Amino acid sequence: MAAPLLLVADDDAVARDLLVEVLVAEGYRVRAAAGGEECVRLAEAEPFDLALIDLRMPELDGIGVLKRLAVLQPPVQVVILTAFATIETAIDAI
């Protein structure tokens, strides 16, 4: 059985690359996106088991990606990552 396929989206290259490195070292297959639009394009191309999405990205933010993924891949679980959490964004994500 193949390892779970994860989708990682973060416009911060250092954070994204570190997260990908750790996940690959743990045995996951990972696709990385530098932003929301790229993330959606990847989701249009193949099914993912889990998506780790940064909240603050230019063009299409994490909440926008979450909404698009809900249509493209309803069963995919999404984790929103952020260093700038507020109660309002947590409520929006839920």
Secondary structure, DSSP 4 states (H G I P E B T S, - for coil): -PPPEEEEE-S-HHHHHHHHHHHHHTT-EEEEESSHHHHHHHHHHS--SEEEEES--SSS-HHHHHHHHHHH-TT-EEEEE-SS--HHHHHHH-
